[in-house]
Amino acid sequence: MRRCALLGAILVLIAAARIVSTYTVLSHTVDEPIHLGAGMEWLDHGTMTGDVSHPPMARALAALGPWLAGERWTPTGNTTTDGLAILGRDAHYDRMLALARLGILPLFLLASGMVFLWGNRAGGPLAGLVATFLFTTIPPVLAHAGLVTTDMAATAFTAAGAYAGLVWAERPDRRRTLALGAAVGLGMLAKYSLLVFLPGVWAAMYLCRWRGVRAMPGQLREHWRAAAAAAAIACLAIWAGFRFSFGPLNFARVSLPAPRFFDGLRDIWLHNEAGHASYILGQRHHFGVWYFFPVTLALKTPLAMILLVGWSLWTAWRKRLRVAQPLAYCAVILAIAMSSRINLGVRHVLPIYVGMSVIAGVAAAAMLRASPGRWARLRAAVLFGLFGWQVVSGALAHPDYLSYTNEITRGHAERFVGESDLDWGQDMHRVGEFLKKAGATEVAFTPYNVTYLQAGHAFPKVTYSDWYHASPGWNVVSLSGWKVYNHPGWIGSREPEFRIGRTHWAWYFKAGEEAKVGQ
């Protein structure tokens, strides 16, 4: 156990180093200034006057580094510009962005620890080690562990809440009840989606544990006092996380403890009702489509991991391994996400990778421990081949874990995915450097991440792209702007003259040439 735990810690530290190395290479993404501005307001002033659609935990953690470096909340009337004011420009921008992203790293460490604990519980120390190895080499996990968002917080505390619930169900003593209540309360401070994820996950996993619906009520009756205590602890943790505030809601004439918590839930509900622009498999949508998340997972997950999970499920069925609960965990999260009207990327189902890693870890450990023989050696060779494939696939993508897609897309991810699965504005440094080397003083460009022009580094004069016609000189196109919002339209089937990273295309047209484009 101790040796596997030590090796697992080394794997997590290697992954952490990979994450940290992306901080200054990638510019801020579309959402990061919002989270940073809201986090600094909460940390420095204790209020939420702007965006309330996310709880404060991850935001406050991200703001802590800049706050310790001397930054303070300067209200600008807009949460995004509050965050941009903290970032500033040039070297200050790089330093503040790195400090803010560093605040998310503990959440990745927590998520990795939960993967090891769950794998160890289901299949022993070797299973925990293999699960940790797999989890820490998944590119989308590395990507969102390095950004100022709430997605890694959701991953860490969905796993923590699920694991704490499993342990508590076996013996609901005081220590486990306290741990469950704390995990749930902190989970609600991590991301509001856990309000639906955790109850569904618990119900599905408990059905697996108690072998049927009929046994479940009896078990719950035995646990009701401890469950009530855990719920009380969770509510207290939520209230403490909102600084024991009490006041009126923004949408109703009633005062409640932690009013911004309920305002945030209301914002999420309204957002889901209104839908959100998205792109999948060459089609634009405003409201969610049921196949968005299954397809996105199929494209964003390393193929080696997909094959390994499939093989693991078959092995688990044959050998009766303990993977029913992590499988139920994955299935429920995916089912809930598929019913959503908001399709914004694999980040909204990122906790699934915890369950997938545990399933594969348990089965892989069982196969590696199998009796020696020709077939055992062959299985081990195939397993290590899949492990190596996953490592190489992710390493080749470095530092572009956010835009990673597996071999199915054949290097043309823009034909399949967009937004935070491809271009979330993270390549604006590269666009600026490309134009500088090209000697451009002006560019026709409608950035998907337009706020970079107010922060970041020096950038040529920008004239927003015309939808119908290219402009003389340099033209740059954001793939998310084009794929999600169909701007600009003059591209048609035209291939790029230059590719900037994985997310932007560029052309240079001499005077008169641009008039022919799009005709």
Buried (B, 14 or more C-beta within 10 A) or exposed (E): EEEBBEBBBEBBEEBBEBBBEBBBBBBBBBBBBBBBBBBBBBBBEEBBBBBBBBBBBBBBBBBBBBBEEEBEBEBBEBBBBBBBBBBBEEEBBBBBBBBBBBBBBBBBBBBBBBBBBBBBBBBBBBBBBBBBBBBBBBBBBBBBBBBBBBBBBBBBBBBBBBBBBBBBBEEBEEEBBBBBBBBBBBBBBBBBBBEBBBBBBBEBBBBBBBEEEEEBEEEEEEBEEBBEBBBEBBBBBBBEBBBEBEEEBBEEEEEBBBBBBBBBBBBBEEBBEEBBBBBBEEEEBEBBBEEBBEBBBBBBBBBBBBBBBEBBBEBBEEEEBBBBBBBBBBBBBBEBBBEBBBBBBBBBBBBBBBBBBBBBBBBBBBBBEBEEEEEBEEBBEBBEEBBEBBBEBBEEBBBBBBBBBBEEBEEEBBEBBBBBBBBBBBBBBBBBBBBBEBEBEBBBBBBBBBBBEEBBBEBBEBBEBBEEBBBBBBBBBBBBBBBBBEBBEBBEEEEBEEEBBBBBBBBBBEEEEBEEBBE
